[in-house]
Amino acid sequence: MTQINASVPLLGFAAFSGTGKTTLIEAMLPKLVERNLRVAVIKHAHHDFDIDQQGKDSYRLRKAGASQMLISSRYRRALITETPTTEATLAYLIHQLDQTKLDLILVEGFKSLDFPKIELRRQAINKPWLFQNDNNIIAIASDIKTETHLPQISIDDVEQLTDFVVQYSFQSQQPITTAGCDDVQPQGMLSVEQGRQCILEQIKTINNPQTVELKQSLGHIVHTDILSPVNVPQHTNSAMDGYAIRGIDIGLNSYTVVGQVLAGHHYPHPLQTGEAVRIMTGAPVPQGADTVIMREQAHQDGDIVTFDMSMGAIKMGQNVRLAGEDLAIDQIAVAKGQTITSPELGMVASLGLNKITINTPLRVAIFSTGDEVQAPGEAQRQNCIYDSNRYSLFALLTRLGCEVVDLGIIEDSETALEATLNQASQHADMILSSGGVSVGDADYIKTILDKLGEINFWRINMRPGRPLAFGHINDIPFFGLPGNPVAVMVTFLQFVEPAIRKQQGYQDWQPQTYTAIAAEPLRSRIGRTEYLRGYYNWDANGRLAVKTIGSQGSGILRSMSEANCLIEIPPQQEHAHIGDKVTVIPLDIRL
């Protein structure tokens, strides 16, 4: 069975027809509302039904051909959807509810599905007990007793039943999920967010500083705060070509020009009343001066200068850059954990520093598995494929500033794999493999991984990239990625890159995302996170629009080359219509 998920407590009432499910729920609802519970009810009907009234506008429009009829008023709204071929699943119906405004979901029917239920039974109905074949039944409400460890309540005691439901609701505040991080069963799945969180909780930042020459630091992460050893600018200086005066002299009719200051030089005397110094951009302001009037506003005749007030009033302190205005002595110039790019490189150089302490680049070991995989450059053997995954991973890792340890293709043997993993754990900070570690693959792979460390074999509820293994080999983080080329890249971006960023020293790193308008219908499946290869651009209306590109098969690598983004369809969304907003993950800055 597939576990049914909800973000609020979910409780069903399972019984045979005629037991009185609806009557009981109807009696309980007012009592639940009195206890401040916000309740939704989902009812499954085995027959055709119509909640619309014949002759009403909504009825006429639906009968005229509207496959979906949404009617709304000040007090309520209703969506009526025709399903002539396929009946909606319970999972789909749950996701139609606004669970942010609910405390509890009650379900009448769907008794064969896998979610918590109370069995209702009356002796007069004379039907078999359900709990004997359903481990999801958590209590029994009946008019007779039976042998069971489950709680038993009188089906006619509405107060006691209400108490039980309220207690269940309070005890089940966490979402119902199929598995935790450490005990995922083959039939269970983790969401993308659950998997990523489980991984990041087990990843530690590596403290391995290295001091390098300034140019060698480009693209690396700063290990320690870089403090400014000087004021920037070093002196109070002029922001433009003009004349420096004392602010308290503003308003004089004219000034005596007593000197000129070029950049890299200074005027050696304090400025006196009525004096001005001709000054160039970047030159230090003379002692006593605090205001600069631009050259275009001045008229100099001999050693006398006047200023045209019609071009604007003169304000004390104008056109002057104060010493330490950009950076003061001992102020943080580049913070720990920041990446050195061109602005940071130039700024550190402006402080007179020629070396930087960085985090030593991570060493990441990669290898592929499978006798069907062969290296490029060889004559292709029958039933074999060329290894593209190692080259994709090499590029992804290099872009992140990692040093790649390429261990090649490992043959399908226990001895070879064990030797490779031991070697990798001794020389690398992280180990990545592709292929051969999904649920159902060769047992010896799991045996070796269990022997050398602690590995979880997960199924992530996403496409592409469902199988994923994660754990530690001799205390070194290990990722077993899928074998399909696109799945390798998508799982790397969603799980491996965040782990690497944390190891490198980034704090709470998040990938860049955009919001775009769907330029075509996009489909997914409720409960699964979908990553579609897409292409985004600005449309004629100035909006960021996106559409899918190429085939979406997980083995078709060309689609990743043609795409410039991944379109993320979250698990609570089944589809996006043209014009709907969707999240896109740009690839041009990550691949």
Secondary structure, DSSP 4 states (H G I P E B T S, - for coil): -PBP--SS-EEEEE--TTS-HHHHHHHHHHHHHHTT--EEEEE--SS----SPTTSHHHHHHHTT-SEEEEE-SS-EEEEE--SS-PPPHHHHHHTS-GGG-SEEEEES-TTSBS-EEEEE-GGG----SGGG-TTEEEEEESS--S-SS-EEETT-HHHHHHHHHHHHHHT-SPP-S--SS---TT--B-HHHHHHHHHHT------EEEEEGGGGTT-BBSS-EE-SS-BSSS-EESSSEEEE-GGGTT-S-EEEEEEE-TT----SPPPTTEEEEE-TTPBPPTT--EEEEGGGEEEETTEEEE-GGG----TTTTEEPTTSSB-TT-EEE-TT-B--HHHHHHHHHTT--EEEEEPPPEEEEEEE-TTEE-TTSPPPTT-EE--HHHHHHHHHHHTTPEEEEEEEEPS-HHHHHHHHHHHHHH-SEEEEESS-STTS-HHHHHHHHHHEEEEEEEBSEES--EEEEEEETTEEEEEE-SSHHHHHHHIIIIIHHHHHHHHT-SS-----EEEEESS-EE--TT-EEEEEEEEEE-TTS-EEEEE-S---TT-THHHHH-SEEEEE-TT-SEE-TT-EEEEEE-TTT-
